[in-house]
Amino acid sequence: MKWTSSFIFTSKQPPADAETISQKLMHQSGMIDKLVSGIYSFLPLGLRVLKKVSNIIREEMDNTGAREILMPAIQPASLWKESKRFGKMGKDMIVFKDRHGREMLLGPTHEEVVSDIVRKYVRSWKNLPLMLYQIQTKYRDEIRPRFGIIRSREFLMKDCYSFDRTDSEAENSYLLMKQVYLKIFKRCGLNVSVHSADSGVIGGKFSEEFVAAGDCAELEIGHIFKLGTDYSEKLHVLFTDRDGTEKPVVMGCYGIGVSRVVAAIIEGNYDNSGIIWPVSVAPFLSVIVPVNMSDTTIVETANKIYENLISSGLEVLYDDRDESAGVKFVDADLLGIPYRITLGRKIAEGKIEITERRTKKPVDVEIDRVKDFLMNIVKQSSCPT
């Protein structure tokens, strides 16, 4: 992608109301745009990272045998009244009436909806165990939205629900999800700790939360729950066991704040110059920086390198702006792209300079070896190109 057509706009100053590093840097790097308090648009750069995180989650969830679905954001209040949860979230729940006067809500979570799906289709012990998950927008009318996308009124979340025949099977599902979550967060470049937690309005017998290391005191990014049979008994999610008896399924619930993960990665990976993305979630692997756009040799070489890398499936940002080298270097550091390919006077020697964002250490690479250099990085990081 070329910068001049990328819709990337950087800023020297963070917004006045920014409270956290992630909030400041996401605005300055042009990842997000604030519409009103607690409601944000993800711009192209931010959306690329959001998709990277989502894809890692999907890969690991699919590997467990969980099946992805997509449930509606609008839910009938009657379903929540059936589970006896309606009203428990207080004013955080966004409730409205449709044109027919029926009470509806914007989904803050989906235990009721997924239970309704399973009770319609699962009849026998042969249909269990079962895991269903989705990545979808949630809505909670926070009394005080804070910290940018960390505590917002609209956010992207992955929620998974397990349905088992016995408590022991449910325990296995819970432990499996715990290990999968640790793997997901590791792939995203996060250091997390796991703590016993209050189950809150989700309910259940026991829950644990995953907290990311960083500067923000708020970076809970995942929460897993042992729900037991509370929902299945109230919503009549039943199955016929081997012996012919009818029993409630044993449920578990597992959530990851996908947009929160993006903020958490930044909180744990930055310096005074900007973001430092891990390769696995970076919007681009490298940025090509010609130091002088009026130098024909530099520009022609930059174009050739760009076309070669793009044709190899590598994600590259080409800074083709008519700006000074200093401006380009500052923006490259702010965006946090893992490797900067600098084209300057060394072209005469058949070389370019590649600088790693995290260490800021430059290395000279022969022009015809640039692709191999970057492909080796992708291979070592074990991340998709």
N, C-alpha and C positions, 0 to 999 in steps of 0.2 A: 504494500500500500504506500502511495506517495502522500507525504504530509500535506501538500497543497490541496488534496482532494479528500482528506481524512476526517474533516470536521473535528479537529483537535485544537482547542484554544486554551493556552496556558495563562496563568496570572501570577504576578509577582507577590501579590498580597492575598492572604486568606480572608474569608468573610469575617465581619466583625463579631458575629455570634458563634463562631467556631470554638468548641470546647475541647476537642481532642485532636491528636496528631492526624488520625485517619480522616476526620472531617475536614481539617485544613488542607491536607495533601490531595484528597479526592477532588476538592474544589479547584485548587491551584493547578492540578494536572489536567483538568477538564474531563474528569470521569463522570461527575454527576452535576445536576442542576437542580437547585431548590425551587419548587413551585410555591409552596406555603410551608409553614412549620410542620415538620414530620413527614412531608411528602416530597419525593425526589424523582427526577427522571435520570435514568442511566444513559449517558451519552456513549458514542461508539467505543471509546477506549475502556470505559467502565463495563460496558456490556460484554466486551471480549473477555475480561477477567471473570465476570459473573458466569459466562458460559463455560469457561475453563473449569471453574469450581464445580458447576453443575455436572459437567461431563465426568469428572473424577468420581463424584457421588454416584452417578448412574452406573459407571463401570463396576464399582465395588458392590452396589446394591444388586445389580443383575447377576454378579458372580455368586451371590448367596442363594439365588433361586427366587428372589422376590420379583414380583411382577409390577410394572409401572402402569398406573391408571391416571386419569385426570378427573377430579371431582369438581362440581360447580362451586363457584364462590358464593352464590346466593343460596341460602338455606331457609327452609320453613321453620318458623319458631315452634311449630307443633312438635317437630322432631326433638327439639331441645326440652320441651315440656314433658315429653314422653320419658326422656332420660333423667328428668328432674334436675337439670342443670340450668335451665333458663332463669336468668336473673342473677346467677352466682358470680358472673363476671362484672356485674354492675354497669357503670356507664362506659366501661371499656368496649362493650359490645355495641356495634352500630346496628340499630334496629330501625326498620321502616315498614310502612304498609304499602302494598302494591295497589293498583287501580281498583281491585276488587275488595279492598279492605282487609286482605289477609296479611297477618304479621310475618315479616321476613327479616332476615339479618344477613350481613356480610360476614362470611365465615372467618372467625378468629382461630379455628381449629376444626378438625373433621372426624372426631370419634363417632359422632352420631351418624353422619352420612355413610361412612365406611361400614358401620354396623348394619345400616339399612340395606346396603348392597349385599353384604354377606348373608344376612338372614333370608334374602330372596333366592339365593342360589345354592347355598351350602345346606345339604340335608343329611349327609351321611358321614360317618367317621372316615370313609374312603376319600373325602374331599379335603381332609386335614392331614398334616399342618398346612397353613397357608400364610403367605406374607404379601401384602399389597402396599405400594408406596406411590407417592406423587411429589412433584416439585411444582409449587403453585403459590400464588400471592395470597397473603393473609391480611386481615384488617383488624386493628385494635385502636380504638380512639384514646390513645394515651393522654392522661391529664396534662403531662408535661413532656412532650417529645424532646429528646436530648441526644447529644453525641452523633448527630448526623444520621446515617443509616443504621446505627447500632440500636437506637430506640426510636423507631419511627412508627407512623400510623398505618403504613402500608409496606409490606416487606415480603421477600421471597423466602419460602421455607420448604424443606424436604420433610415430609412426615410419612412414617411407615407404621403399619399395624400388623401384628402377628395374631394368628388364631390357631390355638392348639387344643388337643383333646384333654390333656392332663396338666397338672401343675409342674411335673417334672419336664414335660415337653416344652412348656412355656418358659421354664428356667433355662433350658438349652437355647431357645430362641433369643432370650434376653442376653445371655452371655455371648452368643454369636454376634448380635448387634453391637455389643460393647467393644468387641475386638475389631469389628468392621469400622466402627467410628474412629478408633485409634489409628487404624490404617489410613482412613480418609484424611484425617487431620495431618498425619505425617506426610502424606503425599502433597498436601497443600503447604507444607513448610511451616507447620504450627507445632509449638510445644504446648501440650495440654496436661492438665491435672484433672483427676476425677474425684468428685466429692458427693457424699450423701446429701440429698436435697429435699426440700419441702415439695410435695406433689401438687400443692395448690388446687386450682379448680379442675385440673385434669383428673385428679383423684388417683386411686389405686393403693396398693399395699406398700410400695417402696419405689424410690426413684433416685437416680444419680445424674449429676450435671457435669459437663465437660467445660472447663474454664481455660481459655487461652492465655498464655503469658504475654504481657504487654503493659503499656502505660495506663490504659483505661481501666478503672476499677469495676466497670460493668461488663467483660468479653466472653459471659456465658454464651457458648456457641452451639451447644448440643445438650439434649436432655432425654433420658430414657426412663420408661415407667413400666412397672409390673402392675397391670390393671386388674388382673384376676377376672372375676365373673360379674363385676358390678354393672358394667354396660350391657353385657350379654343377658343378664337376668332381667334388667329393666326394659330392654329393647327386644327381648325374646329371640336372641341369636342362639339357636339351639341346633343340635345335631343328634342323630340316632347312633348310639354306640354299637359295638360288635354284639353285645348281649341284648340289643333291642330296646334299651332304655334311652329316654330322651334326656340330654344333658346340655347345660350352657357351655359355650366355648370359653376357653381361658385366653384372655387377651393381653397384649403388650403394645406399647406405643413408643415410638422413637422419632425424635425431631432434631433437625439441624437447621439453624438459621443461616441460609445460604448467603444472603446479602450481608449478614453479620460476619460470616467467615471472611469475606473480602476485606471488611474493615479490620478484623482481627489480624489478618496477614500483614497489613500495613503497620498496625500498632507494634508488631514484633519485628518488622523489617524496614527500617528507615535510618537515615542519618541527617546531618544538617543540610544536605543538598536535595533531599527528596526521598522518594520511595525506592526500596530495593526488592524487586519481585523475585521470588524463587522461580526457576526456569519452568516448573510444572504449571504455573498459573499466570505467567507473564503475558501481557497482551501481545507482545512480539518478542521473539528470541533476540533479535538484534536490530540496531538502527544504523543506517548508512549515513555518514556525515561528510559530504564534500566541503572542504574548508573555504573554497572559492568557486562560486557558481559561474564566474566569468572566465575561468580557466578551462579551455576546451578539453584538454587532456584529462583533467580531473573529472569533469562531468561525463565524458565518454566512458572512462573506466568505471565510474560509479554506476552508470546505466548498465554496463555489461555485468558487473557483479550482481546488481539487483535482479536482472533478468535470469541470471544463472541460479541464484538462490530461490527465487520464486518458482522457477520451473522444477526445482528439486523438492518443492513442497514445504520449504522453510518459511516461517512467518517473519517477514521483514518490513520495517518501516523505513522508507527512503526520505530523508529530510532534504527535499528539493527546493526549500524556501530560499529566497534571495536575502539571507540574513548573514550576519557575521559568524565566524566560527565560535566566538564566545557565547553568543546567544544560543546557538545550536547545542553546544556542550552543556550549558545550564539547563536547557529544556530536556535534553536526553537524560541527565541525572534526575531531574524532577519526576519524569515519567517512570523512572526505575527500570528501564529496559536492560536486561542482563548483560548484553555485549554491545559496545559501540565500535563500529567500523569507521575509522577516520582515514579519509583520503587527502593527503597533503603532499609535501615535497618528496616524500620517500617513494612516490610513484615512479620517479626517475630511476630508482634502483629496482623496480619491479616488485615493490612491497607496499603493504598498507599496515596500519596500526590497529590492533583490536584490544580494547580496554574492557576488563571485567568490571561491572558496576559495583559489585560488593567490595572487592579488594582495591579497586582503582589502579590495578597493575596493568600496564600496557605490554603487549608483545608484538613484535614484528612478524608478519606472515606474508609469504609470497602470494601474489595476487591470484595465481591459479590454484592455490591451496585453501582459499577462504571457505569454500563449500565444505571441503573435508574437515576443516577445523570445527565448523559449526555442527556438522553432522555427528562428529564424535562427541560433542557436548550433549546433544540430544540423546545419543545412545547411552552415555554415562548417567544421565539424569533419569533414564527410563521413562520419559514422558513422551506423549504423542507430539508429532511435529505440527 
